[in-house]
């Protein structure tokens, strides 16, 4: 006998609810998509398609992009018309709402015709006096919020006056109000700390001589000395080997060092023997 599969009621219920939610989501997405298509204007799409067809009928070869655009427009027009057939009430409601808003706007403008509309600037052209304006100049439209250009000479003259007034008037007022800026005469006396009266003009002002002189000079670098001071590790090791430091130099190695330009073979062998003798003595 074939054993029947055990069915979990809770799991079956969850699966059914999940499938129901997926179906509902797909239906809502399709509804939103169709409503969006129903709001589009098929006449505008049809005009674009007619332009492409007229271009093709005239003998002009369409590009690949134009061919793809033509196919997409045909599909989109069919979808929009189908959506408008299915959602006719939605489009009519949208149309009535737009018309109603336009009617309300017109009524508001008629009721508040003589009052100021918030956010709108008043034009003062009607109240301005145009009696002094010539007839040939009256028809020329003036730019909004743009003053006519002022000659540079007039601007410079005005700025000079402003600068002279700002520089002259505060100084005079400061001198008249501040007693510290008034000149002190020779006959003025001042009272000292000890209580005696002394002549301020008789006290000589000490002259302080400059003790520290600051000067600036360019920093001159000796590049040759810096280049000599810098010795690579490999070169330093070969120099130590040529001098016989911490190693013994064979005649073949001395020939190689001489070819490389470090030292002559005789100097290398002589220093090597000297280091060997000193090592034996020690």
C-alpha positions in Angstrom: 0.0 0.0 0.0 1.1 3.5 -0.8 1.4 5.5 2.4 -0.5 8.8 2.3 1.5 12.0 2.9 0.6 13.6 6.2 -0.9 17.1 5.6 -0.2 19.8 8.1 -3.3 22.1 8.3 -1.4 25.1 9.6 1.2 24.9 6.8 -1.5 24.5 4.2 -3.3 27.5 5.6 0.0 29.6 5.4 0.5 28.5 1.8 -3.0 29.4 0.8 -2.7 32.9 2.5 0.7 33.4 0.8 -0.8 32.5 -2.6 -3.8 34.8 -2.0 -1.5 37.7 -1.0 0.7 37.2 -4.1 -2.4 37.1 -6.3 -3.8 40.3 -4.7 -0.4 42.1 -5.1 -0.3 41.2 -8.8 -3.9 42.4 -9.3 -3.1 45.7 -7.5 0.0 46.2 -9.6 -1.9 45.5 -12.8 -4.6 47.9 -11.7 -2.1 50.7 -11.0 -0.4 50.0 -14.3 -3.7 50.2 -16.2 -4.7 53.4 -14.4 -1.4 55.0 -15.2 -1.8 54.0 -18.9 -5.4 55.3 -18.8 -4.2 58.8 -17.8 -1.9 59.0 -20.8 -3.0 60.8 -24.0 -3.2 58.4 -27.0 -3.6 61.3 -29.4 -0.1 62.6 -28.7 1.4 59.1 -29.1 -0.5 58.7 -32.3 0.9 62.0 -33.6 4.5 60.8 -32.9 3.7 57.5 -34.7 2.2 59.3 -37.7 5.4 61.4 -38.0 7.5 58.3 -38.0 5.2 56.7 -40.6 5.3 59.8 -42.8 9.1 59.8 -42.6 9.2 56.2 -43.6 6.7 56.7 -46.5 8.7 59.6 -47.8 11.6 57.3 -48.6 13.9 58.2 -45.8 15.5 55.2 -44.1 14.7 54.9 -40.5 17.5 54.3 -38.0 17.4 51.4 -35.6 16.4 53.7 -32.8 13.5 55.1 -34.8 12.3 51.6 -35.7 12.4 50.5 -32.1 10.6 53.7 -31.1 7.9 53.0 -33.7 7.3 49.5 -32.4 7.1 50.7 -28.8 4.7 53.5 -29.8 2.4 51.0 -31.5 2.4 48.7 -28.4 1.9 51.6 -26.1 -1.0 53.1 -28.1 -2.8 49.7 -28.0 -2.2 49.4 -24.3 -3.5 52.9 -23.6 -6.6 52.5 -25.6 -7.3 49.1 -23.9 -6.8 50.7 -20.5 -9.1 53.6 -21.4 -11.8 51.1 -22.5 -11.5 49.3 -19.2 -11.1 52.4 -17.0 -13.5 54.8 -18.7 -15.0 55.9 -15.3 -11.5 56.7 -13.9 -10.6 58.9 -16.9 -13.9 60.7 -16.8 -13.5 61.4 -13.1 -10.1 62.8 -13.7 -11.5 65.0 -16.5 -14.3 66.3 -14.3 -11.9 67.0 -11.5 -9.7 69.1 -13.8 -12.6 71.0 -15.3 -14.1 71.6 -11.8 -10.8 73.0 -10.6 -10.6 75.4 -13.6 -14.2 76.5 -12.9 -13.4 77.2 -9.3 -10.3 79.1 -10.3 -12.4 81.3 -12.6 -15.0 81.9 -10.0 -12.3 83.0 -7.4 -10.8 85.4 -9.9 -14.2 87.0 -10.7 -15.0 87.4 -7.0 -11.7 88.9 -6.1 -11.2 90.9 -9.2 -10.7 94.2 -7.4 -8.7 92.8 -4.5 -5.1 91.8 -4.3 -4.1 88.3 -5.1 -1.7 86.8 -2.6 1.8 86.3 -4.0 1.2 88.6 -7.0 3.0 92.0 -7.2 1.0 95.0 -8.1 1.7 96.8 -11.3 2.1 100.5 -10.9 2.0 101.2 -14.6 -1.7 102.4 -14.6 -1.1 104.9 -11.8 2.1 106.4 -13.3 1.9 109.7 -15.0 2.7 109.4 -18.7 2.1 113.0 -19.7 5.8 113.8 -19.8 6.8 110.8 -21.8 7.1 111.4 -25.6 4.8 109.5 -27.9 7.7 107.8 -29.7 9.2 106.6 -26.4 6.0 105.5 -24.8 5.6 102.4 -26.9 9.1 101.1 -25.9 8.7 98.4 -23.2 10.8 98.9 -20.1 12.6 95.9 -18.6 11.3 94.6 -15.3 13.4 95.0 -12.2 16.4 96.2 -14.3 17.4 99.8 -13.8 19.0 101.7 -16.7 22.8 101.8 -16.8 24.5 104.6 -15.0 27.6 106.2 -16.7 30.9 105.2 -15.2 32.0 108.8 -14.7 28.9 109.6 -12.5 29.5 106.4 -10.5 33.2 107.3 -9.9 32.2 110.8 -8.8 29.6 109.5 -6.4 32.0 106.9 -4.9 34.7 109.6 -4.4 32.2 111.7 -2.5 31.1 108.8 -0.3 34.7 107.8 0.4 35.7 111.4 1.3 32.7 111.8 3.7 33.5 108.4 5.4 37.1 109.2 5.8 36.8 112.9 6.8 33.7 113.0 9.1 34.6 110.3 11.6 38.2 111.6 12.1 36.9 115.1 12.9 34.2 113.8 15.2 36.7 111.5 17.0 39.2 114.3 17.4 36.6 116.6 18.9 35.2 113.9 21.3 38.4 112.1 22.4 40.7 114.1 24.7 43.6 111.8 24.1 43.8 113.0 20.5 44.0 116.7 21.4 47.5 118.3 21.1 49.3 118.9 24.4 50.9 122.4 24.7 54.3 123.1 26.3 52.7 125.0 29.2 50.7 121.9 30.3 51.8 120.5 33.7 51.2 117.1 35.0 51.3 115.9 38.6 53.9 113.2 39.4 53.5 110.3 41.8 55.5 112.1 44.5 53.2 115.1 44.5 55.6 117.6 42.9 54.8 119.5 39.7 57.2 118.8 36.8 57.3 120.0 33.3 56.3 117.3 30.8 58.3 118.9 28.0 61.5 118.9 30.0 61.5 115.1 30.3 63.6 113.7 27.5 62.2 110.6 25.7 64.7 107.8 25.9 65.9 106.5 22.5 65.9 102.7 22.5 68.5 101.3 20.2 67.8 98.2 18.2 69.5 95.2 19.8 68.3 92.3 17.7 68.6 92.4 13.9 66.6 90.0 11.9 67.7 89.1 8.4 66.8 86.6 5.9 69.2 84.7 3.6 68.6 81.9 1.2 69.5 78.4 2.3 72.4 77.2 0.1 72.7 73.4 -0.2 75.9 71.7 -1.3 74.5 69.0 -3.5 77.9 67.5 -4.2 78.6 67.0 -0.5 75.2 65.5 0.0 75.7 63.1 -3.0 79.1 62.1 -1.6 77.7 61.6 1.9 75.0 59.2 0.5 76.6 55.8 -0.1 74.4 52.8 -1.1 74.6 49.7 1.0 76.0 47.5 -1.9 78.7 50.1 -2.7 79.6 50.5 1.0 80.0 46.7 1.3 82.3 46.6 -1.8 84.4 49.5 -0.4 84.8 47.6 2.9 85.8 44.5 1.0 88.4 46.4 -1.0 89.9 47.7 2.2 89.9 44.2 3.7 87.5 44.9 6.5 85.7 41.9 8.0 86.7 39.7 5.0 89.7 38.4 3.0 90.0 39.4 -0.7 91.3 36.9 -3.2 93.3 38.0 -6.2 90.3 37.3 -8.5 88.1 39.5 -6.3 90.8 42.2 -6.3 90.8 42.1 -10.1 87.0 42.4 -10.2 87.0 45.4 -7.8 89.7 47.1 -9.9 87.7 46.6 -13.0 84.6 48.1 -11.3 86.7 51.2 -10.4 86.9 50.9 -6.6 90.6 50.5 -6.0 93.7 49.1 -7.7 94.7 45.6 -7.2 98.0 46.5 -5.4 96.2 48.7 -2.9 93.6 46.0 -2.2 96.2 43.3 -1.7 98.4 45.6 0.4 95.6 46.6 2.8 94.4 43.0 3.0 97.8 41.8 4.0 98.1 44.6 6.5 94.8 43.7 8.1 95.9 40.0 8.2 99.2 40.9 9.9 97.4 43.0 12.5 95.0 40.2 13.1 97.8 37.7 13.6 99.6 40.1 16.0 96.4 40.7 18.1 
